[in-house]
Amino acid sequence: MSDLEYSVDGAVATIMLNRPAKKNAFTLEMVDDWADALERAGADESIRVVVLTGAGNAFCSGVDLDAFKGEERGPLQEKQLLTDRVHRVARAMDRLSKPVVAAVNGVAVGAGMDMSLMCDIRIAGRSARFSEGYIRVGLVPGDGGCYYLPRIVGVANALQLLWTGEFVDADRALALGLVSQVTEDDQLMEATYTLAQTIANRAPIAVETIKRSVYQGLDQSLDSALDAISSHQAVVLSTDDSAEAFAAFRERRDPVFRRR
């Protein structure tokens, strides 16, 4: 079994971190496979949603420090390691036009929490626990935590979590807006795939356009966002996706979408 498994079921691809004995702490090789899997899903027109999860009783405990023992790197080499290898996942996620749903089972700590924040939606099992633990070892979040977290939970909540490194359980994560749903652990994957399949059954061009518009809108003025969405709407209305969605709605049947 690989340390990172990529599988496809219909229109849903799953990326599973597969080092349960290490609480899915990742190595550089896993990072490379992770970025490759995201790019593979993006290039496959049959895939409409990606699910990310961890094997066993953890989502991801961050970087496997044992895998980096014995390596001596200066500041420039450390920066290059993050930029050229670890940050490939964030960049691949940012380029992926398809929805990504994280099923968070157990701990998501440090870079593991950051990896969950890169996803569009997070669903937590009851045992999920989140921590931006970098501060506990005198470090700053190296994988995008300072970028993603305030956009999800607000600046004050983000700074509290980043400065303290405290653990957040599933219920508090839900209250903060860090996750959108909490389930019992044994129902987590069923709930995740139900949501993933629901999204996969929607008009794919509209789904991808909504994702792009939401993220672009975070950095746009209202006028710019409205101008962009008017163009998007005109294009989407002209697609076979839109025609099929309208026809299925009128005929009270499930739509059948074909990729362009």
C-alpha positions as a Python dict, from the first residue, in 0.01 Angstrom:
ca = {
    (1, 'M'): (0, 0, 0),
    (2, 'S'): (124, 346, -88),
    (3, 'D'): (160, 619, 174),
    (4, 'L'): (-88, 820, -33),
    (5, 'E'): (-375, 649, -214),
    (6, 'Y'): (-567, 795, -508),
    (7, 'S'): (-892, 628, -609),
    (8, 'V'): (-1194, 711, -823),
    (9, 'D'): (-1557, 612, -782),
    (10, 'G'): (-1771, 757, -1058),
    (11, 'A'): (-1733, 1135, -1057),
    (12, 'V'): (-1565, 1149, -711),
    (13, 'A'): (-1191, 1109, -660),
    (14, 'T'): (-1047, 1034, -316),
    (15, 'I'): (-700, 1123, -189),
    (16, 'M'): (-625, 930, 129),
    (17, 'L'): (-319, 988, 344),
    (18, 'N'): (-216, 636, 432),
    (19, 'R'): (33, 628, 719),
    (20, 'P'): (-201, 548, 1008),
    (21, 'A'): (82, 430, 1235),
    (22, 'K'): (230, 781, 1207),
    (23, 'K'): (-109, 955, 1227),
    (24, 'N'): (-63, 1030, 857),
    (25, 'A'): (233, 1261, 913),
    (26, 'F'): (362, 1334, 567),
    (27, 'T'): (699, 1298, 401),
    (28, 'L'): (829, 1496, 105),
    (29, 'E'): (748, 1201, -120),
    (30, 'M'): (387, 1214, 1),
    (31, 'V'): (376, 1586, -73),
    (32, 'D'): (488, 1521, -429),
    (33, 'D'): (227, 1247, -471),
    (34, 'W'): (-37, 1472, -316),
    (35, 'A'): (26, 1756, -561),
    (36, 'D'): (40, 1508, -850),
    (37, 'A'): (-296, 1359, -744),
    (38, 'L'): (-460, 1701, -736),
    (39, 'E'): (-325, 1781, -1081),
    (40, 'R'): (-444, 1441, -1206),
    (41, 'A'): (-795, 1506, -1074),
    (42, 'G'): (-796, 1848, -1234),
    (43, 'A'): (-701, 1709, -1574),
    (44, 'D'): (-959, 1427, -1564),
    (45, 'E'): (-1288, 1558, -1706),
    (46, 'S'): (-1481, 1268, -1551),
    (47, 'I'): (-1393, 1389, -1199),
    (48, 'R'): (-1624, 1653, -1054),
    (49, 'V'): (-1543, 1647, -680),
    (50, 'V'): (-1233, 1550, -477),
    (51, 'V'): (-1245, 1410, -123),
    (52, 'L'): (-941, 1432, 107),
    (53, 'T'): (-911, 1219, 421),
    (54, 'G'): (-670, 1021, 636),
    (55, 'A'): (-649, 650, 710),
    (56, 'G'): (-707, 518, 1061),
    (57, 'N'): (-790, 749, 1349),
    (58, 'A'): (-619, 1069, 1231),
    (59, 'F'): (-648, 1317, 949),
    (60, 'C'): (-289, 1442, 948),
    (61, 'S'): (-46, 1521, 1230),
    (62, 'G'): (167, 1741, 1006),
    (63, 'V'): (522, 1690, 885),
    (64, 'D'): (696, 1366, 985),
    (65, 'L'): (990, 1515, 1175),
    (66, 'D'): (1168, 1179, 1183),
    (67, 'A'): (1185, 1185, 804),
    (68, 'F'): (1385, 1510, 820),
    (69, 'K'): (1637, 1404, 1085),
    (70, 'G'): (2001, 1439, 991),
    (71, 'E'): (1939, 1704, 728),
    (72, 'E'): (2108, 2037, 783),
    (73, 'R'): (1967, 2329, 587),
    (74, 'G'): (2046, 2697, 597),
    (75, 'P'): (1777, 2966, 572),
    (76, 'L'): (1784, 2972, 192),
    (77, 'Q'): (1761, 2593, 166),
    (78, 'E'): (1474, 2588, 417),
    (79, 'K'): (1283, 2846, 216),
    (80, 'Q'): (1347, 2657, -109),
    (81, 'L'): (1228, 2331, 48),
    (82, 'L'): (897, 2491, 142),
    (83, 'T'): (858, 2681, -184),
    (84, 'D'): (961, 2405, -423),
    (85, 'R'): (816, 2101, -249),
    (86, 'V'): (571, 2154, 39),
    (87, 'H'): (391, 2451, -117),
    (88, 'R'): (318, 2249, -432),
    (89, 'V'): (4, 2119, -258),
    (90, 'A'): (-130, 2468, -184),
    (91, 'R'): (-62, 2581, -539),
    (92, 'A'): (-219, 2270, -691),
    (93, 'M'): (-523, 2316, -468),
    (94, 'D'): (-550, 2680, -571),
    (95, 'R'): (-544, 2587, -940),
    (96, 'L'): (-801, 2308, -902),
    (97, 'S'): (-1136, 2429, -1035),
    (98, 'K'): (-1329, 2138, -881),
    (99, 'P'): (-1469, 2130, -525),
    (100, 'V'): (-1254, 1966, -257),
    (101, 'V'): (-1417, 1826, 59),
    (102, 'A'): (-1206, 1728, 359),
    (103, 'A'): (-1329, 1449, 587),
    (104, 'V'): (-1144, 1523, 911),
    (105, 'N'): (-1113, 1216, 1129),
    (106, 'G'): (-910, 1266, 1446),
    (107, 'V'): (-627, 1516, 1477),
    (108, 'A'): (-537, 1778, 1219),
    (109, 'V'): (-228, 1948, 1360),
    (110, 'G'): (16, 2205, 1226),
    (111, 'A'): (67, 2151, 854),
    (112, 'G'): (-207, 1888, 875),
    (113, 'M'): (-454, 2154, 988),
    (114, 'D'): (-326, 2387, 715),
    (115, 'M'): (-385, 2115, 456),
    (116, 'S'): (-746, 2086, 571),
    (117, 'L'): (-788, 2464, 547),
    (118, 'M'): (-692, 2452, 179),
    (119, 'C'): (-1005, 2248, 106),
    (120, 'D'): (-1329, 2420, 12),
    (121, 'I'): (-1540, 2241, 275),
    (122, 'R'): (-1449, 2052, 592),
    (123, 'I'): (-1668, 1790, 758),
    (124, 'A'): (-1553, 1671, 1100),
    (125, 'G'): (-1602, 1345, 1282),
    (126, 'R'): (-1680, 1374, 1651),
    (127, 'S'): (-1319, 1287, 1741),
    (128, 'A'): (-1169, 1560, 1521),
    (129, 'R'): (-930, 1802, 1690),
    (130, 'F'): (-759, 2094, 1523),
    (131, 'S'): (-445, 2279, 1632),
    (132, 'E'): (-209, 2527, 1468),
    (133, 'G'): (65, 2385, 1686),
    (134, 'Y'): (362, 2565, 1531),
    (135, 'I'): (385, 2823, 1811),
    (136, 'R'): (444, 2545, 2063),
    (137, 'V'): (781, 2476, 1902),
    (138, 'G'): (860, 2839, 1826),
    (139, 'L'): (768, 2832, 1458),
    (140, 'V'): (528, 3010, 1225),
    (141, 'P'): (273, 2824, 1010),
    (142, 'G'): (475, 2716, 708),
    (143, 'D'): (197, 2591, 487),
    (144, 'G'): (-53, 2873, 453),
    (145, 'G'): (-221, 2885, 794),
    (146, 'C'): (-177, 3261, 826),
    (147, 'Y'): (-345, 3302, 485),
    (148, 'Y'): (-633, 3056, 508),
    (149, 'L'): (-738, 3068, 873),
    (150, 'P'): (-839, 3437, 901),
    (151, 'R'): (-1041, 3403, 581),
    (152, 'I'): (-1237, 3117, 738),
    (153, 'V'): (-1283, 3214, 1104),
    (154, 'G'): (-1198, 3588, 1107),
    (155, 'V'): (-884, 3767, 1218),
    (156, 'A'): (-936, 3762, 1596),
    (157, 'N'): (-1025, 3392, 1615),
    (158, 'A'): (-740, 3307, 1379),
    (159, 'L'): (-484, 3498, 1582),
    (160, 'Q'): (-600, 3332, 1903),
    (161, 'L'): (-560, 2987, 1749),
    (162, 'L'): (-227, 3076, 1588),
    (163, 'W'): (-79, 3243, 1898),
    (164, 'T'): (-188, 2979, 2149),
    (165, 'G'): (-167, 2656, 1951),
    (166, 'E'): (-470, 2540, 2149),
    (167, 'F'): (-672, 2240, 2039),
    (168, 'V'): (-1023, 2292, 1906),
    (169, 'D'): (-1271, 2005, 1923),
    (170, 'A'): (-1536, 1933, 1662),
    (171, 'D'): (-1816, 2128, 1831),
    (172, 'R'): (-1605, 2442, 1875),
    (173, 'A'): (-1477, 2406, 1520),
    (174, 'L'): (-1839, 2409, 1405),
    (175, 'A'): (-1917, 2717, 1614),
    (176, 'L'): (-1613, 2898, 1468),
    (177, 'G'): (-1709, 2808, 1113),
    (178, 'L'): (-1391, 2604, 1078),
    (179, 'V'): (-1608, 2309, 969),
    (180, 'S'): (-1953, 2310, 814),
    (181, 'Q'): (-2079, 1983, 962),
    (182, 'V'): (-2005, 1741, 1248),
    (183, 'T'): (-2096, 1374, 1240),
    (184, 'E'): (-2035, 1071, 1454),
    (185, 'D'): (-1706, 911, 1356),
    (186, 'D'): (-1867, 605, 1203),
    (187, 'Q'): (-2086, 827, 983),
    (188, 'L'): (-1815, 1066, 865),
    (189, 'M'): (-1731, 909, 530),
    (190, 'E'): (-2095, 841, 445),
    (191, 'A'): (-2183, 1205, 512),
    (192, 'T'): (-1880, 1324, 314),
    (193, 'Y'): (-1956, 1112, 10),
    (194, 'T'): (-2325, 1206, 25),
    (195, 'L'): (-2227, 1572, 3),
    (196, 'A'): (-1964, 1504, -262),
    (197, 'Q'): (-2214, 1314, -476),
    (198, 'T'): (-2476, 1586, -435),
    (199, 'I'): (-2229, 1842, -568),
    (200, 'A'): (-2113, 1604, -842),
    (201, 'N'): (-2473, 1577, -961),
    (202, 'R'): (-2503, 1953, -1010),
    (203, 'A'): (-2420, 2128, -1339),
    (204, 'P'): (-2039, 2102, -1344),
    (205, 'I'): (-1967, 2420, -1538),
    (206, 'A'): (-2181, 2620, -1294),
    (207, 'V'): (-2014, 2447, -995),
    (208, 'E'): (-1667, 2536, -1118),
    (209, 'T'): (-1771, 2891, -1205),
    (210, 'I'): (-1919, 2941, -858),
    (211, 'K'): (-1595, 2824, -697),
    (212, 'R'): (-1386, 3059, -908),
    (213, 'S'): (-1624, 3350, -847),
    (214, 'V'): (-1629, 3303, -469),
    (215, 'Y'): (-1251, 3301, -435),
    (216, 'Q'): (-1196, 3583, -682),
    (217, 'G'): (-1461, 3784, -500),
    (218, 'L'): (-1261, 3777, -177),
    (219, 'D'): (-1007, 4010, -339),
    (220, 'Q'): (-1241, 4218, -555),
    (221, 'S'): (-1453, 4526, -509),
    (222, 'L'): (-1829, 4478, -538),
    (223, 'D'): (-1833, 4646, -880),
    (224, 'S'): (-1556, 4418, -1006),
    (225, 'A'): (-1728, 4108, -870),
    (226, 'L'): (-2063, 4203, -1026),
    (227, 'D'): (-1899, 4282, -1357),
    (228, 'A'): (-1724, 3942, -1357),
    (229, 'I'): (-2035, 3746, -1258),
    (230, 'S'): (-2242, 3908, -1533),
    (231, 'S'): (-1992, 3777, -1786),
    (232, 'H'): (-1984, 3434, -1623),
    (233, 'Q'): (-2363, 3416, -1620),
    (234, 'A'): (-2386, 3499, -1989),
    (235, 'V'): (-2139, 3222, -2072),
    (236, 'V'): (-2296, 2963, -1840),
    (237, 'L'): (-2644, 3029, -1985),
    (238, 'S'): (-2511, 2939, -2329),
    (239, 'T'): (-2388, 2592, -2225),
    (240, 'D'): (-2549, 2252, -2270),
    (241, 'D'): (-2518, 2214, -1890),
    (242, 'S'): (-2758, 2500, -1835),
    (243, 'A'): (-3003, 2378, -2099),
    (244, 'E'): (-3006, 2029, -1947),
    (245, 'A'): (-3053, 2163, -1593),
    (246, 'F'): (-3352, 2373, -1702),
    (247, 'A'): (-3503, 2084, -1897),
    (248, 'A'): (-3462, 1841, -1606),
    (249, 'F'): (-3616, 2092, -1366),
    (250, 'R'): (-3921, 2139, -1589),
    (251, 'E'): (-3958, 1767, -1649),
    (252, 'R'): (-3902, 1679, -1283),
    (253, 'R'): (-3622, 1434, -1352),
    (254, 'D'): (-3255, 1400, -1265),
    (255, 'P'): (-3030, 1588, -1506),
    (256, 'V'): (-2763, 1411, -1708),
    (257, 'F'): (-2456, 1626, -1765),
    (258, 'R'): (-2181, 1556, -2014),
    (259, 'R'): (-1846, 1720, -1996),
    (260, 'R'): (-1763, 1976, -2266),
}
